[in-house]
Amino acid sequence: MNKAELVDKISRNTQQTKTSVEDTLNSAIEIIKKSVKKGDDVTLVGFGTFTQSKRKARLGRNPRDGSEIKIPAATVPKFKAGKEF
C-alpha cells in the first residue's frame, strides 16, 4: 500500500475529504520526523516506537571496483514494532 491508497482508505473510514486526511497525515509524519531528529522518542501504543540510533563508522566495499571505503558514523532513524503490531 502506498501513501495515496492509505489516504483513500482513511478517508473512506472516517468520512473526511482526502485533502483533509492527507494534510493530517503529512503533519503527523513531519512531527514524528522532527521529534526523532531532535532526539525524542515517539511511541504509539499498540503500533510501535520511532527512535534515533547511532551507527558506528565502518569499512565498506565499493561495488564497482571492490576497493575499501570508509563509511562515516551516522545517526539514523529506527522503528521498533509494538507487541500488537
N, C-alpha and C positions, 0 to 999 in steps of 0.2 A: 504494500500500500504506500502510495506517495502522499505528499502533503495535500494536494488537491483532493484526493479521494478521502483523506481524513477530514478535511474541512466539509466536504459534501455529507459525509456520514454524521458528523456532529450537528450540522445544520438541520438535517432531517430529524435527528433525535430530539433536538431542543426547540424546533420550530423558529429558529433565528435565521436571519439572512446570512448568506455565505460571506458577504463582506464583513459583517459584524463578527462572525466566527473567526474569519481569517485575521482580522485585526487583533482579536483577543489572543489567538494562538501565537501570532508574531510577537505580541507584547510579553506573553509568558516565556517564550523561548529567549527573548532578549534579556529579560530579568534573570533567568537562570544562567545565561552566559556571563552577564556582568557580575553576578554574585560569586560564581565559581572562579572567575578571573581574579576577583578581589581576595579570594582565599576562603570564602564562606562555603559551607556545605548546604545543599538544598535537598531536603528529604521530603518525599511524597509518600506518606504511609500507604502501604499496600502496593506501591509501584516500584520505588527504588530511591537511591541516593546519588546525586551528582556531586563529585568531589574533584579536588585538584591533586595531581600526583607528580612527583619529581622523577624524571628519568635520568639515570647516570650517563655520563659521556662513555662512548664505547667505540671500538673499531668496527668498521663495516667493509664491505667489498663493493667496488664499482661494478655493476653488472655487465658493462660494455667490455671492459678490459681485465677485470679481475684484480685490479690493484687495490691495496688497502686505503681506506679513507677514514678520517676521524669524524665521528658524529658527535656534535657537542651535546652537553647536558641540556635538558629542556623540561619545562613544566607543561603537563598535558592534562586535559580533562579526562575524568574517569566516571563510569556509571556502574553501580552495583545494584542488580535487581533485588527487589524485596521478596520475601518468602511467598507471598500470594501471587506474585508475577511468575 
